[in-house]
Amino acid sequence: MTQERPEHLNRSQIIIQGSFYTPEKFVELAGRWIKEFIHDSSYIFLDSSCGYGAFLQLHDLFNENRFIGNDIDEHAVSIAATVYPDISFFCQNALTQVSRDAFGISDNDPLIVVGNPPYNDTTSQSGQKIKRGNDIKIDNDIKSRDLGISFLNSYDKLKADYACILHPLSYLIKKANFKSASKFFNNYQIEKIIVFPSSEFANTSKTVSFPVVMALYRRHEGNGVTFDKVKNIVFNTTDGCSFSINCWDYVGDYIRKYPGNIRYDQEILFYTLRDVNALKRSRTFITERIANAIDVDPKLLAYYCYIDCFKKYANAPYYLGNFDIPFIKEKFSSISESVTKIAKHNHPEVFGSNDAPTDAEIESVIKYINKVTSLSL
Ligand SMILES: C[S@@+](CC[C@H](N)C(=O)[O-])C[C@H]1O[C@@H](n2cnc3c(N)ncnc32)[C@H](O)[C@@H]1O
């Protein structure tokens, strides 16, 4: 068993390198999945960001196959090399001059990539102070603002036959991410997938966790997964829930989400809308015209008031963390007046003083929000 925490790194180094090592139970599950597809000792297993080598334990299960480990972190590689003396290791940046040749793999070798690449969205707000900028060299054809997406694209560049990997669910469900990873998704179909919370990794926040998937992808050149197909995928979580993007409507589809040039007679400002986890940290109604301010269309005020109430009352499961704010459109009219009353009362700095909502109004909104957040298949 390899350690699940990089003992040689401090907290900020762990974040910069994305060195959150994979718990053993996921490697075991990966082994069971791969066994269903690969029975051939000619397959080479490559973990191009292996850390201490959690995924290289699969060598015990596939002991006739050749395994290759690589990591940019010299110290991690030296520890992995001690644990796995029979495996060949490289210590190089896996995102530059990406080629099979760089790992001693020939074009004809059947190849499976395994592992848990670093995720490091250099533009995201959380932990921004210690996140690395663009100081690491990445080939232009696989480049993305998120290291993990660049890794996915690198697996496509290596023309891996399979990839059994961990990555944030947001790569699949957020259109912008999906597009950045299109080199990969265009050429790979999902054979197996499971969702779990990021809090499963040692040293991560237990309070705000985000959904991560482990998936087994199989190469189908030019016939991969499309965003429309993703909308219909039934995602199962490790704790027995099932959901799909189509379970919910999203308020963001009905209102302006980002700042624009349209102004209204009555000026009401709202903070730029992001996902459920970002809403926990961000403001809603604001009084200053800052760069992130959206002008609220007064006709659509109830939707913004709903978001304000969602922030206040929702106890959303972690797997909703990277979704836009969900709601049930057809039942919204039943609470639109109540959410407006609640939000107006809670923001006198924006709306002046207003009557307090009744307990029944608050209860009906909480009931609606609980229904939204507990929807599953
Ligand atoms: C999330 S950890 C996973 C380690 C291991 N695969 C596991 O599952 O336990 C990501 C690893 O990626 C490595 N890494 C970060 N950037 C890299 C790069 N450009 N090339 C190779 N490895 C990199 C880090 O040093 C870290 O060990």
The ligand as a Gaussian input file, in Angstrom:
#p B3LYP/6-31G(d) Opt

LIG

0 1
 C       -3.482000      14.165000      -7.901000
 S       -1.780000      13.700000      -7.779000
 C       -1.987000      12.041000      -8.164000
 C       -0.845000      11.161000      -7.943000
 C       -1.132000       9.694000      -8.252000
 N       -1.467000       9.498000      -9.667000
 C       -2.250000       9.150000      -7.398000
 O       -3.294000       8.853000      -7.929000
 O       -2.082000       9.028000      -6.179000
 C       -1.122000      14.481000      -9.194000
 C        0.357000      14.318000      -9.443000
 O        0.653000      15.026000     -10.666000
 C        1.992000      15.472000     -10.603000
 N        2.164000      16.507000     -11.638000
 C        1.740000      17.797000     -11.629000
 N        2.054000      18.405000     -12.787000
 C        2.690000      17.481000     -13.557000
 C        3.255000      17.496000     -14.868000
 N        3.197000      18.603000     -15.626000
 N        3.830000      16.370000     -15.351000
 C        3.879000      15.227000     -14.588000
 N        3.371000      15.164000     -13.341000
 C        2.774000      16.259000     -12.825000
 C        2.117000      15.947000      -9.176000
 O        3.484000      16.022000      -8.795000
 C        1.311000      14.879000      -8.418000
 O        2.152000      13.864000      -7.959000

